């Protein structure tokens, strides 16, 4: 699905679909009741857009420090706070908001709340980002937004555990999308090099050009091999080690490949919508959904398991 979207639409537009498919909709589906079921049905049908509002005004990687609050009562929930750099903000019919229902950093202190975008107290601002305007990115604030208790999604206190499960799948989706994006860009670049006159032949005949291109081919094949190996563990068991491996690999591979392709396009890469613009947009692979540094830290915590797994694989060979 993501490969098809990437072939038809811009990178930011594909991002807006990826976040919904891999994370927002599965989290919303953990809830029950008329409000949740109505929003889920409208989003699945393509009638409406759902925004995953997790990133807070604090550092995006510090979810346990988020300040958006949900005061939960027997028959109501009140949401107060703000979210920044949220995909689909300007197009969303609903926001799936991660909020704290009690103070402290304990993982059980957070809950998901479904907030209709037209609720009194909701204010949306478009983000100042020409690179990602097509993703509907923006900021949203919640000024004591009061809703019925049925807008609480899933069990109170399971916000972060549920998020962790589905952000793992988003990281798998990101790796698969990264392979599709790199493959498309490399194919376009290969055609460009084969058609661009240089001396008595074309740029493709230049040895150093071919070597730089070949290095990109190696990196993409490595990412695809990792996705094939780690994919089942992420999809079936929400394996966080495998997901972190994929996120780190995509975060380094995609910017590298698109940076090399942008260089090989020369001055033409600076045209509006050209390769330099795509290269800049692709930097998100090392930031969105967890920075490369954060996922590498997670992976380091599993070092012994990774090394044992490598040993077993060597014995199998």
C-alpha positions as CSV (number, residue, x, y, z in Angstrom):
1,X,0.0,0.0,0.0
2,X,2.8,2.4,0.9
3,X,4.7,1.6,-2.2
4,X,1.6,2.4,-4.3
5,X,1.0,5.7,-2.4
6,X,4.7,6.6,-2.8
7,X,4.4,6.1,-6.6
8,X,1.4,8.4,-6.9
9,X,1.8,11.1,-4.3
10,X,4.4,13.3,-2.6
11,X,6.5,12.1,0.3
12,X,4.5,14.3,2.8
13,X,1.2,13.0,1.5
14,X,2.4,9.4,1.9
15,X,3.5,10.2,5.4
16,X,-0.1,11.3,6.3
17,X,-1.4,7.9,5.1
18,X,1.4,6.0,6.8
19,X,0.7,7.4,10.3
20,X,-3.0,6.7,10.0
21,X,-2.6,3.1,8.7
22,X,0.2,1.9,11.0
23,X,-0.5,3.7,14.3
24,X,-3.6,5.9,14.6
25,X,-6.2,3.5,13.3
26,X,-4.9,0.4,15.2
27,X,-4.9,2.4,18.5
28,X,-8.3,3.8,17.8
29,X,-9.6,0.2,17.2
30,X,-8.6,-0.7,20.8
31,X,-11.5,1.4,22.0
32,X,-15.3,0.7,22.0
33,X,-18.5,2.7,22.0
34,X,-20.4,4.9,19.5
35,X,-17.9,7.8,19.4
36,X,-14.9,5.5,18.7
37,X,-16.8,3.3,16.3
38,X,-18.1,6.3,14.3
39,X,-14.7,7.9,13.9
40,X,-13.1,4.5,13.0
41,X,-15.7,3.8,10.3
42,X,-15.4,7.3,8.8
43,X,-11.6,7.1,8.7
44,X,-11.5,3.5,7.3
45,X,-13.9,4.5,4.5
46,X,-11.8,7.4,3.5
47,X,-14.5,9.9,4.4
48,X,-12.5,11.5,7.3
49,X,-8.9,11.9,8.4
50,X,-7.6,11.0,11.9
51,X,-4.6,12.8,13.5
52,X,-2.3,11.0,15.9
53,X,-1.7,13.7,18.5
54,X,1.2,12.2,20.6
55,X,4.0,14.7,20.3
56,X,3.6,17.4,22.9
57,X,5.1,20.9,23.5
58,X,8.0,19.1,25.2
59,X,10.7,17.1,23.3
60,X,8.9,14.6,21.1
61,X,11.1,11.8,22.3
62,X,10.1,12.4,26.0
63,X,6.6,11.1,26.0
64,X,6.5,10.5,29.8
65,X,7.2,14.3,30.2
66,X,4.2,15.4,28.1
67,X,2.0,18.1,29.7
68,X,-1.3,17.6,28.0
69,X,-3.8,16.5,30.7
70,X,-7.0,14.5,30.7
71,X,-9.2,14.9,33.8
72,X,-11.4,11.8,33.8
73,X,-14.7,11.7,35.7
74,X,-17.4,9.1,35.8
75,X,-19.3,10.6,32.9
76,X,-16.9,13.1,31.3
77,X,-13.3,13.8,30.3
78,X,-11.7,17.2,30.0
79,X,-8.6,17.7,27.9
80,X,-6.2,20.6,28.4
81,X,-2.8,21.2,26.7
82,X,-1.2,21.4,23.3
83,X,0.4,19.2,20.6
84,X,3.0,20.3,18.1
85,X,4.1,19.1,14.6
86,X,1.2,16.7,14.2
87,X,0.6,15.1,10.8
88,X,-2.9,15.6,9.5
89,X,-3.7,18.5,11.9
90,X,-5.2,20.8,9.3
91,X,-7.3,18.0,7.7
92,X,-8.3,16.0,10.7
93,X,-11.9,15.4,11.7
94,X,-10.7,13.8,15.0
95,X,-7.6,14.0,17.1
96,X,-6.4,10.9,18.9
97,X,-4.7,12.6,21.9
98,X,-2.2,11.0,24.3
99,X,-2.7,12.7,27.6
100,X,-1.7,12.2,31.2
101,X,-4.5,11.5,33.7
102,X,-2.3,11.8,36.7
103,X,1.1,13.4,37.5
104,X,4.5,11.6,37.3
105,X,6.5,9.7,34.7
106,X,5.1,6.2,35.4
107,X,4.1,4.4,32.2
108,X,0.6,3.8,33.6
109,X,-0.2,7.5,33.9
110,X,-1.3,8.1,30.3
111,X,-4.5,7.5,28.4
112,X,-5.8,8.1,24.8
113,X,-8.7,10.4,24.3
114,X,-10.6,11.0,21.0
115,X,-11.3,14.7,20.5
116,X,-13.4,15.9,17.6
117,X,-11.7,18.8,15.8
118,X,-14.8,21.0,15.9
119,X,-15.2,20.7,19.7
120,X,-15.3,24.0,21.6
121,X,-11.8,24.8,22.9
122,X,-9.9,23.2,20.0
123,X,-7.6,25.5,18.1
124,X,-5.7,24.4,15.0
125,X,-2.7,26.3,13.5
126,X,-0.9,25.3,10.3
127,X,2.8,24.7,10.8
128,X,5.2,27.0,9.0
129,X,6.6,24.2,6.8
130,X,6.6,24.4,3.0
131,X,8.4,21.0,2.9
132,X,5.6,19.2,4.7
133,X,2.5,21.2,3.9
134,X,1.0,18.3,1.9
135,X,0.9,16.2,5.1
136,X,-1.4,18.7,6.9
137,X,1.2,19.2,9.6
138,X,0.3,21.7,12.3
139,X,-0.2,22.5,16.0
140,X,-3.3,22.0,18.0
141,X,-4.3,23.3,21.5
142,X,-7.0,22.1,23.8
143,X,-8.5,24.7,26.2
144,X,-10.5,22.7,28.7
145,X,-12.2,20.6,26.0
146,X,-15.0,18.7,27.8
147,X,-16.3,15.5,26.2
148,X,-18.4,12.6,27.2
149,X,-16.7,9.7,29.0
150,X,-17.1,7.5,25.9
151,X,-14.3,9.5,24.2
152,X,-11.7,7.8,26.4
153,X,-10.2,5.2,24.0
154,X,-9.4,1.8,25.6
155,X,-8.5,1.3,29.2
156,X,-7.4,4.2,31.4
157,X,-3.6,3.9,32.0
158,X,-2.8,1.8,28.9
159,X,-1.9,4.8,26.7
160,X,1.9,4.2,26.6
161,X,1.8,0.4,26.4
162,X,-0.7,0.5,23.5
163,X,1.4,3.2,21.8
164,X,4.6,1.2,22.1
165,X,3.0,-1.8,20.4
166,X,1.8,0.2,17.4
167,X,4.8,2.5,17.0
168,X,6.7,-0.7,16.4
169,X,4.5,-1.5,13.4
170,X,4.9,2.1,12.2
171,X,8.7,1.6,12.2
172,X,8.3,-1.5,10.1
173,X,6.0,0.4,7.8
174,X,8.6,3.2,7.6
175,X,11.4,0.7,6.6
176,X,9.2,-0.8,3.9
177,X,8.3,2.6,2.6
178,X,11.9,3.6,2.7
179,X,12.8,0.7,0.4
180,X,10.0,1.7,-2.0
181,X,11.1,5.4,-1.9
182,X,14.7,4.6,-2.5
183,X,14.0,2.2,-5.3
184,X,11.8,4.8,-7.1
185,X,14.4,7.6,-6.7
186,X,17.2,5.3,-7.8
187,X,15.3,4.3,-10.9
188,X,14.6,7.9,-11.8
189,X,18.3,8.8,-11.2
190,X,19.5,5.9,-13.2
191,X,17.4,7.0,-16.2
192,X,18.6,10.6,-15.8
193,X,22.3,9.5,-15.7
194,X,21.8,7.3,-18.8
195,X,20.3,10.2,-20.8
196,X,22.5,13.0,-19.7
197,X,25.3,13.6,-22.2
198,X,28.9,13.7,-20.9
199,X,31.9,13.9,-23.1
200,X,31.5,11.3,-25.8
201,X,28.9,9.2,-23.9
202,X,26.6,9.8,-20.8
203,X,27.1,10.4,-17.1
204,X,26.3,6.7,-16.5
205,X,29.5,5.8,-18.3
206,X,31.6,7.6,-15.6
207,X,33.2,5.1,-13.2
208,X,32.9,7.3,-10.1
209,X,29.2,8.0,-10.8
210,X,28.5,4.3,-11.2
211,X,30.3,3.5,-8.0
212,X,28.3,6.0,-6.0
213,X,25.2,4.6,-7.5
214,X,26.2,1.1,-6.7
215,X,26.9,2.0,-3.0
216,X,23.2,3.1,-2.8
217,X,22.1,-0.2,-4.3
218,X,23.9,-2.0,-1.5
219,X,22.4,0.1,1.2
220,X,18.9,-0.4,-0.1
221,X,19.3,-4.1,-0.4
222,X,20.6,-4.2,3.2
223,X,17.5,-2.3,4.4
224,X,15.2,-4.6,2.5
225,X,16.9,-7.7,3.9
226,X,16.5,-6.4,7.4
227,X,12.8,-5.7,6.8
228,X,12.3,-9.2,5.5
229,X,14.1,-10.7,8.5
230,X,12.6,-8.4,11.2
231,X,9.1,-7.9,9.7
232,X,7.4,-11.0,11.1
233,X,8.6,-10.4,14.6
234,X,7.3,-6.8,14.6
235,X,4.0,-7.6,12.9
236,X,3.2,-10.7,15.0
237,X,4.9,-10.0,18.3
238,X,5.5,-6.2,18.3
239,X,9.2,-6.9,18.8
240,X,10.6,-3.6,20.0
241,X,14.2,-4.7,19.4
242,X,13.4,-5.6,15.8
243,X,11.5,-2.3,15.3
244,X,14.3,-0.3,16.7
245,X,16.7,-2.0,14.3
246,X,14.5,-1.2,11.4
247,X,14.0,2.5,12.4
248,X,17.8,3.0,12.9
249,X,18.6,1.4,9.6
250,X,15.9,3.4,7.7
251,X,17.0,6.5,9.5
252,X,20.5,6.2,8.1
253,X,19.9,4.5,4.7
254,X,17.1,6.7,3.3
255,X,18.9,10.1,3.8
256,X,22.1,8.6,2.5
257,X,20.6,7.3,-0.7
258,X,18.5,10.4,-1.4
259,X,21.5,12.6,-0.6
260,X,23.6,10.7,-3.1
261,X,20.9,10.9,-5.8
262,X,20.4,14.6,-5.2
263,X,24.1,15.1,-5.8
264,X,24.0,13.0,-9.0
265,X,21.2,15.2,-10.3
266,X,23.4,18.2,-10.3
267,X,21.8,21.7,-10.7
268,X,18.6,20.1,-11.9
269,X,18.0,18.8,-8.4
270,X,17.3,22.3,-7.1
271,X,14.2,22.7,-9.3
272,X,10.9,23.1,-7.5
273,X,9.8,19.7,-6.4
274,X,13.2,18.3,-7.5
275,X,15.6,15.9,-5.9
276,X,17.0,18.3,-3.4
277,X,13.6,19.0,-2.0
278,X,12.9,15.2,-1.7
279,X,16.2,14.8,0.0
280,X,15.3,17.4,2.6
281,X,11.9,15.8,3.2
282,X,13.5,12.4,3.6
283,X,15.5,13.7,6.6
284,X,12.3,12.9,8.5
285,X,13.2,9.2,8.4
286,X,15.8,9.9,11.0
287,X,13.5,12.0,13.2
288,X,9.8,11.1,12.9
289,X,8.5,8.3,15.1
290,X,11.6,8.4,17.3
291,X,15.1,9.9,16.4
292,X,17.8,7.5,15.3
293,X,19.7,8.2,18.5
294,X,16.8,7.2,20.7
295,X,16.2,3.9,18.9
296,X,19.9,3.1,19.0
297,X,19.8,3.6,22.7
298,X,16.9,1.1,22.9
299,X,18.8,-1.3,20.7
300,X,21.9,-1.0,22.9
301,X,19.8,-2.1,25.9
302,X,19.2,-5.4,24.0
303,X,22.9,-5.9,23.1
304,X,23.3,-9.3,24.7
305,X,20.2,-10.6,23.0
306,X,21.3,-9.2,19.6
307,X,24.7,-10.8,19.9
308,X,23.2,-14.2,21.0
309,X,20.9,-14.0,18.0
310,X,23.8,-13.3,15.6
311,X,25.6,-16.3,17.1
312,X,22.6,-18.6,16.5
313,X,22.3,-17.3,12.9
314,X,26.0,-18.1,12.3
315,X,25.5,-21.6,13.5
316,X,22.5,-22.0,11.3
317,X,24.7,-21.0,8.3
